[in-house]
Amino acid sequence: MDEHVGFTAMKDGTREEYELLARLEKPYLSLTADRVLEELKRASEATLEGYKITRLEHGLQSGTRALRDGADLDWVVGALLHDIGDGLAPQNHDKMSAEVIRPFVRWDVAWTVEHHGIFQMLYYGHHYGWDQNAREQFRHHPVFNNCAEFCERWDQSSFDPDYPIEPIDTFEPMVKEVFSRKAYDPEIIQEGFVSSLTVNP
């Protein structure tokens, strides 16, 4: 039997109705990882116009590099999904991608994904007449160095069609593990803690 609330304006809802909504939402929330993986797979249909690889291949290559560098789970998933927002928000994909992962990863990983766009401008901004050093406004942020290293090691270098990448199946259990975490768990987020990007120099 279908269950519905009685209200038509949120301000009129009762505690019981909101408890009902929370219960009914749980199955949908539990499938978040599956939806994220489907979005990632859809990126195989879209090339990075003018590049030699697809958006999916770029994500897989970034994730593969992080994995081979010995990065931990949060960094690997962050590298894999750093452009996941590109399909719907190409002009601010970095911020959208960060919001997708933010409830489930350390804060420094989410911050890096959120700001990788402006950090990447170091490599090409001058060709468009932009400030390639715009990242310098964050110079004293505690995650500055991690974000710069993320871009150097895993993002700007991951457009190589000859680089041997791991298949999406390698990353699927990692994505599912991350998105199965309790959202915004302080023990996961670790606000203020800056982790090491990799264990391999």
C-alpha positions, 0 to 999 in steps of 0.5 A: 500500500502506498504511503503518503504524507497528508500535507501540501506545504512543508510547514504543515508536516507533523513529526510522524510524517517526517519520520515516514519520509525519512524511512521511505527515503532510505532505500533511495539513499542506499543506491547513491553509489549506483547512481554515481557509477552510472553517471561516471559510465555515461561519461564514456559517451562524451568526449572531452571535445578535442582531447584524445580521451573521453571523460570516463577515461580521464576519471579512470586514469586519474583514479588509476594514478592515485591508486598506483601512487598508494593514495588512500580510499578517499583520495582515490575516489576523489581522483576518480570522481573529481569531474563527476559534475561535468555532465550537468555543470561544465562551468562549475563542475569542480564545485558540483563534483565536490558536493557529490562526495562531500558528505562521505569523504575527508574535508581536505579531499572535498576541498581539493575537488572543489578547488581543482578547477582554479588550481588547474589554470596554472597550466593553461590560463595564460593561453586564454588571457586568464590569471594562471596564478589565481590559485595563489589566493589560497596560498595560505590555506592548509590544503593548498599543497595537496590540491597543487599536488593532486592537479600535478600528479593526477589531473593535468597528466591524465589525458594520455590515451596510451596510459594503462588504466584500471577498469571501472570494476576496480573502483566500483567497490571503493565507490560503494564503500565510500557512499555507504558511510554515514553522511557527514560523520565527523569521524570521516570528515575530520574537519581541519585534519590534512592528510598525506596525499600519497604514501609513495613519493 
